[in-house]
Amino acid sequence: MRPTNVRWIVFALCSGTSWLLYLHRYSFALIKPELVREWGVGATELGLLDSAFSTSYMIFQLPAGIMADLAGARLVLTALILIWSVAFALHAWAPGMPALGWARTFLGVGQAGVFAAVSRITRLWFPIGVRATVQGFVGVFAARTGGLSAYLLIGYLMVGLLGMNWRHAIYVWAFVGLLQALALLLLYRNSPRRHPWANEAEVALIEGNSKIVPASTPAVAPPKRSFFSALRSMSPRSAINLLALNVQSILSTVADNLYSNWIPLFLFQVHGLKFKEMGIYSALPLLGGALGGALGGWLNDALISRTGNRRWSRSGVAMTGKGLAAICLVVAVVTTYDNPYAFCWMLFLVKFVGDWSLSTMWATVTDIGGPATASVFAWNNTVASIGAILAPAMYGFVAEWYNWKLVFIIASVAYGLCALSWLAVNCTIPLLAEDSKGDSP
């Protein structure tokens, strides 16, 4: 019996969710020059708006992840997409800074827990041999292309080329979010065995079984465990390993905040680029990140297959990528800072190597998380949000009161420290000892 291909419908749904999430999230960076022009706000105030998003994102991350583990990703993810799409539309409606602050806050509520739910989906719907590659495409390639699509579709095409008001463009893409929520609700199920279109052969392929078990046979559900009780049951070794993963995520988030929130404003203030050029050149680093993320997932799976060493295959890919990113960013500031076009091409290279590690991070979370994958991912993102809260306020203050060069140097230091932190991360240490037999090394 040939396996059906329902998992690739799930792959498309996850990729579409990731793509749209980043398109909506990165659009605010394009709005900033318009807010400066319309409302006369400074970079410090804009940074605080980003921190409002990150604060709510942090607070609701873990509850949403736990709900995805306990109730399943289908309803949780559908609800989150609806919330964030409505909040995105409120960005265009907001008549002033207080209302915009609330819109940013509710966008964080809606986007919190989305990747936690998606990580659970990839664990349930794809075998371990290709999981890092899938996660590289879903979590990094699709996300980064969503971000660059914000710059190209909204910045370059809709506002720059067609002359559309930026508020109208936001309303259009908010409506697309509602359609995505409907598609997920109709086409996704919480496991292959529950999907009416998946046959026995596909279920066996996903579960890694050598014998085909009828898809109608109910899977034996692992006992549900409170995430906090799981934390209390961890060994000291597992706790230290989780902490090391958290540290690298904080540092990675500090560096990545540069691209999600500040590149368009940098090009506008320092080099005077308008929407058409700003949209194109702001997208270049994200294109590099998309390609690097996809390559990182493939490198993870290829090195594990060749060496049989899962721990150092994952950590080696991540550490090398972040280290090269730190070096390349310093070189970019020293050699090409005064030429915005060459500088953005260098940022393309920085993101290409820097985002190798994001596929590793996704794979490591599913390695150590086991049945609590969504909760572990949510916990990691919750802690990483510390960087997302601090970085916008820090970058905005430094850019306004010092200079933009120092902003990029700070990001390069974050890259270097993140590379070193991967020495302490071991993807073969499960959160709980009883989960160690869930996936083979």
N, C-alpha and C positions, 0 to 999 in steps of 0.2 A: 504494500500500500504506500503510495507516495504521500508525503506530508502535505497538508494544506499550507497556505501562506498567510494565515491570519496574523501571525507575529509581525509581519511587515506592515499590515494595516496599523497595528499597535505602534510600530516604529514610526510610521508617518504621523500618527496622532501625537506621540511624544515630541517628535521633531517640530511639528507645527506649533505645539504649545510652547516649547522652548524658544522658537523663532519669534513668536508673537510677544512673549514676555519681554524679551530683550528689545524688540522694536518699541514697545510701549515705554520701557524703563529708560532707554537711551534717548528718547525724544526730548526729554527735559533739558538735556545739554544743548539741544538746538534752540530751545525756547529762551535760554538765558540771555543771549544778545538782544532779543526782542524785549525782554523784561527790563534790561538795562536802559534801552531806548524809550520804552513806554512809561515805566514807573520810576526810573532813575535809581534803581537799587544797586548796591555794590556787591563785590564778590563774597564778602564776609556774610552778608544776608543770604545770598544764594547758597552758600555752603551750609548754612543753618537749615535751609529748606531740605537739602539733601540729607542732613542728619535727622530731620524729622521722619523722612522715609525710612532711614536705616534703623531708627529706634523702634518704630512699630513693627518693622520687618523682624527685628530681633525678638521682641516680646511675643509675637504670635507664631514664630517659627516652630518652637518645640511643641506647643499644643496641636498645631496643624499636623506635624509629623506623627505624633502619637495617634491622632485620629485616623490618619492614613493607614497605620499599622493595625489598628483595632477595627475600624469600620470599612477598610478597603479604600483604594485610591479613587474609585470611579466617582462617587458622590462628593467626596472631599475636594478632588481636583476640579470638578465641574463648578462647585460653589466658589472656589477661589478664583477661577477665571472670570466668573460673573462679577464678583466683587471688584477685582482689579480693573476690569473693563469699564465699569461705571465710574470708578475713581479716576480713571484716565480721562474720561469725558469731562469730569469736573475740573480738570486742569484748564480746559478751554472756557468753561463757564465762569470760573473764579473772577470776581470783580476787583479783588485786591489781595494783598499779601496774606492776611489772616485766612481767607477762604482758600487760597492756594496752599497754605500750610496744612489745612485739613485735608485737601485733596492729596497732597504728598503722603500724609499720614495713612489715609485709607488705601492708597496704592500699595504702601508697605504691608498693610494687613492682608490684602488680597494676594500679593506675590509671595508672602511668607509661606513656607511649607510646600510650594509648588515643586521645586527640585527634589525635596524629600520624597514626595509622592511619586515623582517620575523615577527616582532611583529604585524605589520599591517595584515599580512596574518592570524596569529592565531586569531586575533580579528574578522576577517571577516568569517573565516571558522569553528570556534568552539564556541559552546554556553558557556555562562559565568559559568555555573555550573561545567565544566571540564576544563576551560581555564587555570587556574593556573597549573593544573596537566600536561596539554599538553605543556605549556610553560616551566615547569620544565624539561621535557624530551627534548624538542627541544633546548631551550636556555642554559641549564646547562648540562644535562646528555649527549646529543649528542656532545656538544662542548668539555666537559672534556674528553670523550672517544676519540674524535679526537686528543686532545693533548697527551693523553697517547699512542694512536696509533702511533703518530710520534715517540715517544721514543721507542716503541716496534717494529714497522714495519721497521722504518728507522734505528734507533740506534742499536737495538738488532739483528733483523733478517737480513736486507739487508746489512748493513755495518759491524756489529759485527760478525754475523754467516756466511753469504755468502761471505763476503769480497768484496762487491760491493763498488766502489768509491762513495763517498757521492754526488758528482755532478750528476752522472748517476741516483741515487735514486731520486734526486730532479726533473730531467727531467721526470721520470716516473709519479710522482704524479702531476706534472704540467699538463700532458696530461689527467690525470683523471679529473682534474678541467674543462678542455674543454668539456669533456663528460657530466659532471654535468650541465654545462650551457645549453647544447643542450637538455638534459632531461627536465629541467625546462621550457624551451621555448616551447617544444612540449606538455607537460602534464599539465601545470598549466594555470588557468584563474583567472582574478582579482576578481571574486566573484562567489559564488555557482550558481547564476542565469545565469551566462554567460558560465558555463561549460556544454558542450553537454552531458556529462555522468551523471550529477546529476539530479535525479528526484524530483518531487514536495515534496515528503515526506522528503527527505534529506534537501531540502531548508527550509522547515517548522521546522525541528528539529534544524538546525543551527541557524535560526532566532528566535527561541523560540516562534513560533506561535502555537496556539491551533488549528487553522483552516489551512488546506492545501490550499495554493494559487498556481496556476499553475506556474511552474518554468519559463515558457515563459513570465510571467508577469514581466515587468521591475520594478526593485526596485526604490523607490523614492530616488533620490540622495540628500544627504544633501548639502546645499549651500557650495561651496568651499570658504575657507577663507585663506588669507595670514597668515602664522604662526606669522609673526611679528605684524600684526594687531591684532591677537589673544592675543599676549603678552601684547599689549597696552590696551586690553579690560579686562584683568584680574583684579579681585578684589585684594586688599592688602593681604587678607587671602590666596587666591590662589597662589599669587606670593611667599609668605613666605613658603607655603607648597612645592612648586616646588623647592625653594632654599634649603630646608631641604633635599629633595630627591637628589638634586645635591651634597650636602655636603657628604652624606653617600656614593654616588657613587665614589667620589674622593678618600675617605678613603679606600673603598673596593678595588679600582684599585691599590692603593699604596701597599696594602698587597698582592694582587694577582699577581703583577708583579714579585714577588719572584719566583713563580712557572712557569710563562711563559718564563722567560728569564735567570734564574740564577742557578737552581738546578743542571743541568748537569755540569756546570763549577765548582760549589762548590764541587761536588763529585770528579771531576777530580783533582782540585788543592789541596784540603785539605786531601782527602782520597786516591787519586791515582787510582780511578776506571777506567777501560777501557770501551770500547763501549758496550760490551755485558752486563756487570753488571750495567753500568751507565744507559743504556736504560731501564732495568727492574726497578731499584730502583727510577729513576726519574719519572717513570710512576705511582708509588704507590700513591703519593698525588693526582694526577689527577683522579685516580680510586675512591679515597675517595670523591673527589668533584663531580664526576658523580653520585655516589650513593646518596650523600647528596642533590644534586640539585633535583633529582627525588623525594626523600622523602619530600623535602621542598614544592614542588608543591602539593603533596598529602596532607601534613599537612595543607596547606592553605585552600584547598577545604573542607577537613574534619572538621576543626575547625569552618569554616564559617557555614557549614551545621548544626553542633551541637549547636553552640552558637548563631548564627544569627548576630554576631558582626563582620562585615568585617574589620573594622579599626584595632581593637586590635588583631584579629586573624592573620592578615598579619604582623603587627608590632611586635607582640609577638614572632612569629616564627623567624623573622629576627634578632631581638635583642638578643634572647637566643642563636642563632647559632653563631653570631659574638662574643658575650661575652665568650662563651665556647672556641672558637678558640683562643682568646687572652690568656686565661688561659693555654690551652693545649700547645701552642707554647712556652710559658715561661718554662713550665715543661719539654718540650722536650729539650730545650737548656741546662737546668740545669742537667738533668739526663742522656741523651742519645747522646749528641753531638759528643762524641769521638767514637761512634759506628755507622758507616754510615747506616748499615742495620736496627738497632733498631730506629735510628733517622728518617729514611724515613717512617717506619711504624707509628711513632708518627705524622709525617706530613700527613700521610693518615687520621689519626683521626682529625687533625686540619682542613683539607680541607673538611672532611665529615660534620662537624658541621658548618664550616664557609660558605659553599656554600648553606645552607638552604636559606639564604637571597636572593640569586640571583633569585630564582623563585618568591619570594615576590616582588623583584624590577620589574621584567617583568610584573607581574600582576598589580602592582600599576601604572605603566605607562599606561597600557591599561585602567585601571579604570579611571584615571584622564584625559587621552588624548582624549577619545571619537573619533570622526572622524579624529582628527589630531594625532592619535596614533604614526604614523611613525615619524612625525615631533617632537613630544615630546620625543620620544625615542632617536632620533638623537640629540636633544638639550641636553638631559641628558648625552649621551655618549660624546658629544663635551666637556661639562664641565668636565666630568670624565677624559677626556684625559689630563687634567692638571696633574693629578696624574700619568698618563702613561708617560708623558714627564719628570716629575721631578724624579720619582722613579728610572728609569734605570741609570741616571747620578749619583744620590745619592748613590744607591746600589753599582755601579761600583767603585765610588770613595772610599766609606767606606771599601769595600772588599779589594781594592788594597793598601790603605794607613793605614787602621786600622786593622780590623779583621772581619771574617765572622759571629762571634757570634753577633756582634753589628748589623749586617744586619738583623738577625732574630729578635732581640729585637725591632728594629724599626718597623718591620712588626707587631709584637704583639701589640705595642702601637696603630698602625693604626686600627687593629681589635677592640680594646677596644673603641676607639673614635667612630668608625662606629656603634658599638652597641648602644652607647648613642644617636647618631643622630637619630635613629629610633623612639625615643620618640616624636620627633617633626614632623614625617611624618604621614599624614592622607590620606589614599587612598580614602576616601569618599568625598573629596573636589575636584570637577572637575576643569579642567583648566578654563572653562567658565561656568557660571551659567546655560546657556540654554542647556548644555550637561548633566545636572544632572539627566535627566529622561531616558538617553540612556540605562543604565543597572541598574537593581534593586540591592539594597544592598545585 
